[in-house]
Amino acid sequence: MTTGNARIRLGAHGEDIACAHLERAGYTLIERNGRCGRTGEIDVVARDRRCLIFCEVKTRIAGGSAGPAGPLDAIGPIKRNRIRKLAAEWLRTRPKLSPSPAWIRFDAIGIVVDRQGALISLDHVEDAF
């Protein structure tokens, strides 16, 4: 069973991998772990030439038994709705971006690592929800 601290470290490691992937793909990182009041946080906010992207990152250990089978399976309708609400709060409480993005998009990144933390797979779904 994964303890709270181990789960937090695993999530942070996955976010490190996701951010590196996004930067390699040409995205500009705007904020990581953006707190939105007491309601939660957005894993990664980034942008490309057209869009402001709110990205949810889910990380799993290969062969682990906690949670859904695949990392992206953990982003169900309730989680997607919560992320949309957090994005609206994020936009309301942050200064306007310049230039203003034409579109807002919600991406998801699913990461699987081995027990030592080495990347096994990364699945980046643009416009996931």
C-alpha positions as CSV (number, residue, x, y, z in Angstrom):
1,M,0.0,0.0,0.0
2,T,1.3,3.5,-0.9
3,T,1.6,5.8,2.1
4,G,0.6,9.5,1.8
5,N,4.1,10.7,1.5
6,A,5.0,8.1,-1.1
7,R,1.8,9.0,-3.1
8,I,2.8,12.7,-3.0
9,R,6.3,11.9,-4.1
10,L,5.0,9.6,-6.9
11,G,2.6,12.4,-8.1
12,A,5.4,15.0,-8.0
13,H,7.7,12.7,-10.0
14,G,5.0,12.1,-12.6
15,E,4.4,15.9,-12.9
16,D,8.2,16.4,-13.4
17,I,8.1,13.9,-16.2
18,A,4.9,15.5,-17.7
19,C,6.4,19.0,-17.6
20,A,9.6,17.9,-19.3
21,H,7.5,16.2,-22.0
22,L,5.4,19.4,-22.5
23,E,8.5,21.6,-22.8
24,R,10.1,19.2,-25.3
25,A,6.9,19.4,-27.3
26,G,7.1,23.2,-27.4
27,Y,4.7,24.2,-24.7
28,T,5.4,27.0,-22.4
29,L,4.8,26.2,-18.7
30,I,2.7,28.9,-16.9
31,E,2.1,27.3,-13.5
32,R,2.5,24.0,-11.7
33,N,0.3,22.9,-8.8
34,G,-1.8,26.1,-9.2
35,R,-3.8,26.5,-6.0
36,C,-7.4,27.7,-6.5
37,G,-8.5,28.8,-3.0
38,R,-9.3,25.9,-0.7
39,T,-11.0,23.9,-3.5
40,G,-7.9,22.3,-5.0
41,E,-5.1,22.6,-7.5
42,I,-4.5,22.3,-11.1
43,D,-1.5,20.1,-11.9
44,V,-0.1,22.0,-14.9
45,V,-1.1,25.1,-16.7
46,A,0.7,25.6,-20.0
47,R,0.2,27.2,-23.4
48,D,1.0,26.7,-27.0
49,R,0.5,29.2,-29.8
50,R,-3.3,28.9,-29.8
51,C,-4.4,27.5,-26.4
52,L,-4.2,27.8,-22.7
53,I,-4.0,24.3,-21.5
54,F,-5.1,22.9,-18.1
55,C,-3.5,19.5,-17.8
56,E,-4.3,16.8,-15.3
57,V,-1.4,14.3,-14.7
58,K,-2.0,10.8,-13.3
59,T,0.9,8.5,-12.4
60,R,0.9,4.8,-11.6
61,I,3.5,2.3,-10.7
62,A,3.5,-0.7,-13.1
63,G,2.0,-3.7,-11.5
64,G,0.7,-1.6,-8.6
65,S,-2.8,-2.5,-7.2
66,A,-3.9,1.0,-6.1
67,G,-6.6,2.8,-8.1
68,P,-7.9,2.1,-11.6
69,A,-5.9,-0.1,-14.0
70,G,-4.5,2.8,-16.1
71,P,-3.7,6.3,-15.0
72,L,-6.1,8.0,-17.4
73,D,-8.9,5.8,-16.1
74,A,-8.7,7.8,-12.9
75,I,-10.0,10.9,-14.7
76,G,-13.7,10.2,-14.6
77,P,-16.7,12.5,-15.0
78,I,-16.5,13.8,-11.4
79,K,-12.8,14.6,-11.7
80,R,-13.3,16.3,-15.1
81,N,-16.0,18.5,-13.7
82,R,-13.9,19.5,-10.8
83,I,-11.0,20.4,-13.0
84,R,-13.3,22.6,-15.2
85,K,-14.4,24.4,-12.0
86,L,-10.8,24.8,-10.8
87,A,-9.9,26.2,-14.3
88,A,-12.6,28.8,-14.1
89,E,-11.4,29.8,-10.6
90,W,-7.8,29.9,-11.9
91,L,-8.8,32.2,-14.7
92,R,-10.8,34.4,-12.4
93,T,-8.0,34.9,-9.9
94,R,-5.0,35.3,-12.2
95,P,-3.9,38.3,-14.2
96,K,-4.8,38.3,-17.9
97,L,-2.3,36.5,-20.1
98,S,-0.8,38.5,-22.9
99,P,-1.4,37.8,-25.6
100,S,-4.7,36.3,-24.7
101,P,-5.1,32.7,-25.9
102,A,-7.8,32.0,-28.5
103,W,-8.8,28.7,-26.9
104,I,-8.8,26.9,-23.6
105,R,-8.1,23.2,-23.7
106,F,-8.1,20.4,-21.1
107,D,-5.4,17.8,-21.6
108,A,-4.6,14.6,-19.7
109,I,-1.2,12.9,-19.2
110,G,-1.1,9.4,-18.0
111,I,2.3,8.1,-16.8
112,V,3.5,4.7,-15.8
113,V,6.8,4.2,-14.0
114,D,8.6,1.1,-12.7
115,R,9.2,0.7,-9.0
116,Q,12.5,2.7,-9.3
117,G,10.7,5.6,-10.9
118,A,11.9,5.0,-14.5
119,L,9.4,6.0,-17.2
120,I,7.7,3.0,-18.8
121,S,5.0,4.9,-20.7
122,L,3.6,8.4,-21.2
123,D,0.2,9.0,-22.9
124,H,-0.6,12.6,-23.6
125,V,-4.2,13.1,-24.7
126,E,-4.9,16.6,-26.1
127,D,-8.4,18.0,-25.7
128,A,-9.2,15.0,-23.4
129,F,-12.4,16.5,-22.0
